[in-house]
Amino acid sequence: MPIYEYYCDDCKRRVNVFFRSISEAENERARCPRCGGEHLQRLVSRVAVLKSEESRLEDLADPGLMAGLEQEDPRALASFMRRMSDEMGEPLDDDMTDVVDRLAAGEIPDDDDLPAPD
């Protein structure tokens, strides 16, 4: 069952439209499930690949993932943190994104700059 993502020009929202088959998606005009509008622009959707926990852990065991960490390179740490976030499927919150962006720029944040633990 294909799911396509659209932007509705009528209600100005991003919506998902479900079709029963690929041929139905190709032959029928999509309608907004929120407002019923027909003025939709198809968007490129993100693709999610499901991995087992074992597969994710194997990917994290890649020695190349930790390259540069032994030299205390802030850019390497930023890369490591982003990869960990991607592999675990857990996005960084806004505070951590700011810290990682600063690391990627070569800065070393002070303890006062780091987010407080929950």
Secondary structure, DSSP 8 states (H G I E B T S, - for coil): --EEEEEETTTTEEEEEE-SSHHHHHHS----TTT----EEE----------HHHHHHHHT-GGGGTTGGGT-HHHHHHHHHHHHHHHT----HHHHHHHHHHHTT----GGGS----
